[in-house]
Amino acid sequence: MNATKEEKLPWLLTTWRSLYLSMPKFNFPGTNLDIAFTLFSAAFLIIARYSALWFFANILDYDATSAQESSGSFGSITHSTLLCPALMVGFMTHKYSPSEHRNHAPQWWVDFVDALLQFCTGYMVYDAVFICFIRLEPGSWIPKIQPGDWLFLGHHACTTTYMTQNRVYKAGHMSAMLCMLLGELTNPLHNSYMMSEIAMGLDKGNAVGALSDRNELCD
């Protein structure tokens, strides 16, 4: 399918575009790079994670560590569950062209691509903020980053830089979208598995410990 008229576009695509266009423009200081949808996406995911944290801690009576781990998985699932169907619809709607320049693409496609790139960037911002936040020690504003955290922070910095360059140069977005799809497609299954391991571990009195034991066996 290669839709060229807006009235033929799938509803999922038009929904993403409408939400993106409804955002007031807010440029990164000193540039003309709009980051409004990035900030909105990060805020949305933060709210989703805190809502899940409250649910796990107060409704399911998880201990603090298990609630934190499970809510982190929930935030990741939320991101990938929203992103992957939109990416698949995008690839089915518009011709795949790795070298495409967005100046030569229809406006609906430009808006849709920018929305997805900013949504994924928003996830990177959200997760980096949470990593730093949970590493804060009482009485200190400096997070005590653990060795394993650097891998995630480095990944988020690199992918954010890559996606931002796609937006600045208005090219390369096809490869970024393909990487996003392949990287996030199994995320809901993986994080659902982690959440179920934590839940089953609660009966043993050490949910996160049970998950670590299982991961060591898998390794």
Salt bridges, closest charged atoms under 4 A:
GLU6 OE1 - ARG17 NH1 2.92
ASP34 OD2 - LYS25 NZ 3.49
GLU100 OE2 - HIS94 NE2 2.55
GLU100 OE1 - HIS173 NE2 2.72
ASP111 OD2 - ARG17 NE 2.84
ASP114 OD1 - ARG102 NH1 3.55
ASP114 OD1 - ARG167 NE 2.71
ASP127 OD2 - HIS156 NE2 2.74
GLU137 OE2 - LYS144 NZ 3.84
ASP149 OD2 - ARG135 NE 2.70
GLU184 OE1 - HIS79 ND1 3.73
GLU197 OE2 - ARG214 NH1 3.57
